[in-house]
Amino acid sequence: MKNALALVLAGAALASMSGCIVAPARGYGYEGGGEYVAPAGVVYVAPTYAAPGPGYRWEYHAHYGWGWRHPEHGWHRGWH
């Protein structure tokens, strides 16, 4: 009897969530004022070394994490 009740409650919970609307994730990049906006759920980590050259910006890479990126030369250390 307890298993049947648990199954009914789990089914009701699942059915109640099936119609949820999820907003699309906020994009990330540079806002109008030049401030970098990281993706939701990403914790900011300050740079551990100086920028490798002029034009590099501290940005978030989806696979490697935080690093320096140049708009023309790409990621420092060869990230893709």
HUKA-V698852 format. One record per backbone hydrogen bond with DSSP energy under -0.5 kcal/mol. NH is the residue of the N-H (numbers start at 1). CO is the residue of the C=O. If there is no record, write none. Layout:
NH,CO  NH,CO
This chain:
5,1  6,2  7,3  8,4  9,5  10,6  11,7  12,8  13,9  14,10  15,11  16,12  17,13  18,14  20,17  22,20  23,21  29,37  31,29  31,35  34,31  37,29  38,36  42,39  43,41  56,53  57,69  59,57  59,67  61,65  65,61  67,59  69,57  70,74  71,55  74,70  75,79  76,68  78,75  79,76
